[in-house]
Amino acid sequence: MDLRIFTEPQQGADYDTLLTVARATEELGFDAFFRSDHYLGMGSGDGLPGPTDAWITLAGLARETKRIRLGTLMTAGTFRLPGVLAIQVAQVDRMSGGRVELGLGAGWFEEEHRAYGIPFPKERFGRLEEQLAIITGLWGTEVGKTFSYPGEYYQLTDSPALPKPAQARVPVLIGGHGASRTPRLAARYADEFNIPFASVEDSERQFGRVRAAAEAAGRPAGDLVYSNALVVCVGKDDAEVARRAAAIGRDVDELKANGLAGSPAEVVDKLGRYAAIGSSRVYLQVLDLEDLDHLELISARVQSQLGRAG
């Protein structure tokens, strides 16, 4: 199972902090560094020092890391026009030497749109579908030819469809809990389906829906990677788990029920339950970005066990 580090910088992190975490991610052998795409903190914190832009951050990290994959869970479709986003992602992919992945969602946090003057349309899912068609269409257009798209929400005419990413295909991630439209979109456009903050049972149900949608679309269900995103809180003993839970304002029992919390052995056991239902990749939501010892412990005592098991 791949373990990836997933950060929420809107809760309070500047670029230097993110760079430190990304370098630790690489040095400790994790597969990837991902971040959210939000401009407003959530909860009672002050959000200082303020937001960082996801793709500007990833552009910087593309030049300051060498191995790890880089991406978003999830880029908000409301924040960027699809043609512009296709250019941004392709450019960062080239800057990284072909290590970028695009998680794309419809956008949901209305308050941050109001806070920064970003339109928050009602028909976000229909727009997301067109965005996926446009972005993948632009990347897939042969060099020297043009791409046009006469959509309801977006219209492109004779685009040169440049630049191209470094990768022949930038992996596209689609995720969520929706029972019908989300699996259908994943079956059509996704390389990976991710379900965030879901139990083993709910994940199994949603993975089943996506597999069924893929097969209905004439695509082998095994073509997709199936993954989870879960908050992580690991400690060598109960006291360390409690300290880390308190640092992020969470209850230990709640974290154990809804995330990956406890001793390394407990976390390895729970990851095994996700693996048993077909999850081959987990994004570890790390909320205290100053606690690099946490990452070291996960690398040494959790990731190493998964490596031996694999």
Residue pairs with C-beta under 8 A, 6 or more apart in sequence:
1 271
1 274
1 275
1 279
1 280
1 281
1 282
1 306
1 310
2 31
2 32
2 280
2 281
2 282
3 30
3 31
3 281
3 282
3 284
3 298
3 302
3 303
3 306
4 30
4 31
4 32
4 33
4 34
4 69
4 281
4 282
4 283
4 284
5 21
5 22
5 25
5 30
5 32
5 33
5 34
5 283
5 284
5 286
5 295
6 34
6 35
6 36
6 73
6 229
6 283
6 284
6 285
6 286
7 13
7 18
7 21
7 33
7 34
7 35
7 36
7 285
7 286
7 289
8 35
8 36
8 38
8 285
8 287
9 17
9 18
9 35
9 36
9 38
9 51
9 52
9 57
9 289
10 36
10 38
10 39
10 40
10 41
10 42
10 47
10 51
11 41
11 42
11 43
11 45
11 47
11 287
12 41
12 45
12 46
12 47
12 48
12 49
13 49
13 52
13 289
14 49
14 52
15 52
15 57
15 60
17 289
17 290
18 35
18 52
18 57
18 61
18 289
19 60
19 61
19 64
20 289
20 292
21 33
21 286
21 289
21 292
21 295
22 33
22 61
22 64
22 65
22 68
22 70
23 64
23 65
24 292
24 295
24 296
25 32
25 33
25 68
25 295
26 33
26 65
26 66
26 67
26 68
28 295
28 296
28 298
28 299
28 303
29 299
29 303
30 68
30 295
30 299
30 303
31 68
31 69
31 281
32 68
32 69
32 70
32 71
32 101
33 61
33 65
33 68
33 69
33 70
34 70
34 71
34 72
34 73
34 101
34 103
34 283
35 54
35 57
35 58
35 72
35 73
36 54
36 72
36 73
36 74
37 54
37 72
37 74
37 75
37 76
37 79
38 51
38 76
38 109
38 112
39 51
39 53
39 79
39 112
39 115
39 116
39 118
40 47
40 51
40 109
40 111
40 112
40 115
40 116
41 47
41 51
42 109
43 249
54 72
54 75
55 72
55 75
55 88
55 89
55 92
58 70
58 71
58 72
58 92
58 96
58 100
59 91
59 92
59 95
61 70
61 96
62 70
62 92
62 95
62 96
62 97
62 99
62 100
63 95
63 96
65 96
65 99
67 99
68 99
69 99
69 100
69 101
70 92
70 96
70 99
70 100
70 101
71 100
71 101
71 102
71 103
71 171
71 173
72 101
72 102
72 103
72 104
73 103
73 173
73 175
73 194
73 196
73 229
73 283
74 103
74 104
74 105
74 173
74 175
75 85
75 102
75 103
75 104
75 105
76 105
76 106
76 107
76 108
76 109
77 104
77 105
77 106
77 107
77 124
77 127
77 128
77 131
78 106
78 107
78 113
78 118
78 119
78 120
78 121
78 124
78 127
79 107
79 118
80 88
81 154
82 130
82 131
82 134
82 135
82 138
82 154
83 134
83 138
83 154
83 156
83 159
85 104
85 131
85 135
86 134
86 135
86 138
86 139
87 163
89 100
89 102
89 135
89 165
89 170
90 139
90 163
90 164
90 165
90 170
91 163
92 100
93 99
93 100
93 165
93 166
93 167
93 170
94 163
94 165
94 166
96 166
97 166
98 165
98 166
98 167
100 165
100 167
100 170
101 170
101 171
101 172
101 173
101 192
102 135
102 170
102 171
102 172
102 173
103 172
103 173
103 174
103 175
103 194
104 128
104 131
104 132
104 135
104 172
104 173
104 174
105 128
105 174
105 175
105 176
106 124
106 125
106 127
106 128
107 113
107 120
107 124
108 124
110 120
112 118
113 119
113 120
114 120
121 127
123 153
125 181
126 152
126 153
127 153
127 154
128 185
129 185
130 149
130 151
130 152
130 153
130 154
131 154
132 172
132 174
132 185
132 188
132 189
133 149
133 151
133 189
134 149
134 151
134 154
134 156
135 172
136 172
136 189
137 147
137 149
137 161
138 147
138 156
138 159
138 161
139 161
139 164
139 165
139 169
139 170
141 147
141 159
141 161
143 162
143 164
145 161
146 158
146 159
146 160
146 161
147 156
147 158
147 159
147 161
148 156
148 157
148 158
148 159
149 155
149 156
169 191
171 191
171 192
172 189
172 190
172 191
172 192
173 190
173 191
173 192
173 193
173 194
173 227
174 182
174 185
174 186
174 189
174 190
174 192
174 193
174 194
175 182
175 186
175 193
175 194
175 195
175 196
175 229
176 182
176 195
176 196
177 195
177 198
177 202
177 206
179 206
179 209
180 209
183 193
183 206
183 209
183 210
183 212
183 213
184 213
184 217
186 193
186 210
186 213
186 214
186 224
187 210
187 213
187 214
187 216
187 217
187 219
188 217
190 224
191 223
191 224
191 225
192 224
192 225
192 226
192 227
192 281
193 206
193 207
193 210
193 224
193 225
193 226
193 227
194 227
194 228
194 229
194 283
195 202
195 203
195 206
195 207
195 227
195 228
195 229
196 228
196 229
197 229
197 230
197 231
197 258
197 259
197 285
198 206
198 228
199 258
200 273
200 274
200 277
203 228
203 274
203 277
203 279
204 277
204 278
207 226
207 277
207 278
207 279
210 221
210 224
210 226
211 221
211 224
212 221
214 220
214 221
214 223
214 224
215 221
225 280
225 281
226 278
226 279
226 280
226 281
227 279
227 280
227 281
227 282
227 283
228 274
228 279
228 281
228 282
228 283
229 282
229 283
229 285
230 258
230 259
230 260
230 282
230 283
230 284
230 285
231 250
231 255
231 258
231 259
231 260
231 261
231 284
231 285
231 287
232 259
232 260
232 261
232 267
232 284
232 285
232 286
232 294
232 298
233 241
233 244
233 245
233 248
233 250
233 252
233 255
233 259
233 260
233 261
233 262
234 241
234 244
234 260
234 261
234 262
234 263
234 264
234 267
234 294
234 297
234 298
234 301
234 302
235 241
235 242
235 243
235 244
235 262
235 263
235 297
236 263
236 264
236 297
236 301
237 263
241 252
241 261
241 262
241 263
242 252
244 288
244 291
244 294
245 251
245 252
245 255
245 261
247 288
247 291
248 287
248 288
252 261
255 261
256 262
256 266
259 285
260 267
260 270
260 271
260 282
260 284
261 267
264 297
264 298
264 301
264 302
264 305
267 298
267 302
268 302
268 305
268 306
271 282
271 302
271 306
272 309
274 282
284 298
286 294
286 295
288 294
